[in-house]
C-alpha cells in the first residue's frame, strides 16, 4: 500500500532540485569603463584649465600676414628695350642695371644741346667784348665831340670877326672876293658849330649805349644758362636709358621683354625689399594689455619648422575698415555693432632663414606675450 502511494506521488520539480543543489551567487564585475570615462573627463577639464592658465597672458590671432615694401620701377624715357638684364624673382642690388633702352636718339639730342651751348658761349664772349668796347668808346666819342664843338666855335668866332672886319672896312681898301670869302667862312663856321653840337648830343648817350651792351650780355648769359639746362636735361635723359635698381630687392611682377617699346612712366616691374614685418589684425577687445615692445612668437604656415620671434612695434591709429574705399557710416538708424580689427605692426627680430624667403602676404600666426608690458 505504501509502495502504491509512492508510485502515485508526483515526481519532484526541477526547481526543488535546483534549490537543493544551486551554487553560490556570482560576484559583480568592477565598472572600469565608467572609471575610465570619468578619468578622461577629469583629464580634459584639467588640460583645459591648464591651457587657460598658461595662456592667460598671451594673445594670438590667425588674421595676420607678412608685410613689406614693394618699390615700383618705371621707365623715365620712351624707347625700345635693347637689353633685359634681370629675370623673374632675381635678387638685385641698388644701382644694378635692370633694363637698357635704345640710347641713339638721346645721344643725338645731347650732342645737339652741346652744340647750342657752345654757340651761346661764343655769342656771349662776343657781346662781353662789345660791352668792354662800348664802355671805352662811347665816353671817348663824347669827349671828342665836345672838343670838336669847342674847335668849331673857335673857328666860328674867327670867321665872324673876319666877316665883321671885311664888312666894316672901306670897300676901296678890299676886294669883293675877300668880302665873299669872309661871308662864306662865317656861314661855314656856323654850320660846323651846328654839326659839332649835334655830334655832342649824339655822343652824350653814353649810359644808354653802355646799358644796351650790358643787356645784350645779360641776354646771352641767360641763353647760355638755358643751353646748359638743355644739355643737362639731355644728359639726364641719356642716363635714364639705363634703368637701374633703386633699392636692394627681389624682382617681381616683371612685364617687360627685349624689343618692347616703353612709354615714359610705364611700370615695368616691382622690387620687394628685404625688410619684412608682420601685420596682425587683432580685435579691438584684444588690445587692452597690448603695448609696444612686447615679445611675439610667430608661426609661419608655409614653414612650420621656422620659429620666428619679434616684438610689437606699433598699433595703427585707425581700424582696417576706416581706410577702406567706402568706410562705414555708423550714424544710421539701423546700426549694428561689429567688433572691429586694428592692424598691429610686428617687427621680426630673429629666426629668419636665408634659404626660406618670406613672400609678402603669406599667412602667419603671431602670439603676443602680454606679461612683457613695459
Phi, psi and omega in degrees: 000316177295321179296324179294324179292323179294323179291323181283345182291144180292151180291158182290139181284148180298328181296319179296325178291321181294322182295326183282333184244007186291145177280165178293151183298148180284153178277143179289147176283149179286137184282071181298325180299315180293320179297318180296318179298318179295318179297318178297317179299317179295321179296319179296317180296318179295320178295318178296318179296319179294321179296317179296320180291319184287331183254014182293336180253024179233150178222124181232168177203149174259001176267072183211154182203161177286147184221163180179190181255136174239116183268124178281137178247124183229154176283135180262351173225160180267149178161176180273142177280120180256347179203130174248117190262358183228162176240178181296138175061021178277141177273130180234155178258159180301128180095350178292143178291133178250307183222141176247122178261145181307118187265001190297315179297325182284330174294317178297318179296323178294316180295321178296317179295324178294321177295319177297324178292318178297319179296316181296321179294321178295317177297322179296319177299317179300314183286333173294319176296319179297325178294316179298319178296318181296320181295337178262319188288313186293320173296323179295320178297322178296316179296318179296318179295319178296321177295318178297322178295319178297318179295319180295321178294324177295317178295324178293321178300314180294318181294321178294321178296316178297320180299314180294319182296315182290333179275340181266341182286160177296127182304336181286341182270358180218180180247163178294328180295320179294323179294316179296319178297320180294321178295315180296319179296323179294317178293319179295321179294322178295319178296321179296324178294317179298318179295316180294324178294321177296319178297323177295315179299321178292320183285344180288351178279049182290309184296313177301320180293320177293320178297321178298316178297322179294318179296322176296321176296316180297321179298316182283336171296319176295322177297321178295317179298318179295317178296323177294320177296320177297321178293318178298318179295318179296320178294321178295316178297323177296321177293331179290347176292342172260101179277117184245162181288125179285339180209167171292143178169177179261137180287126177222160177052043178286128181227040180220144175224166178299136180099345177294147171261121183259135172270148179301131181091358180286127177286127183252339179187176175230151177244121176271115184285156185294338184289112182238140175224184182242134172250113182249129181261093179274151174293152181297335179281355181256008186260358188299321183253008183273129183225160178294137178097350180293143182287149183223133169263138186235122175256128181259122182298323183289330182231085183300333181278350182276121181249111181254148174232149180202198178212156178290122181267313183194162176246129182296137181277062180159142179288165180296324182289339182293334185253019175282172181297326179231085180298149182293145175253105185275348182278060179231166182285335182255045183292135174235122182288129179234132178294123182271158176246139183241126179292135177238127180273127180240122180269133179277125182262320185205166176103353181291142179243120180302335180280348181239088182293149178255097177295153179288138174093002179279154186282139174222165178231100179273146175235117184267130175275105185283352180283342182273039180288121180298000000 
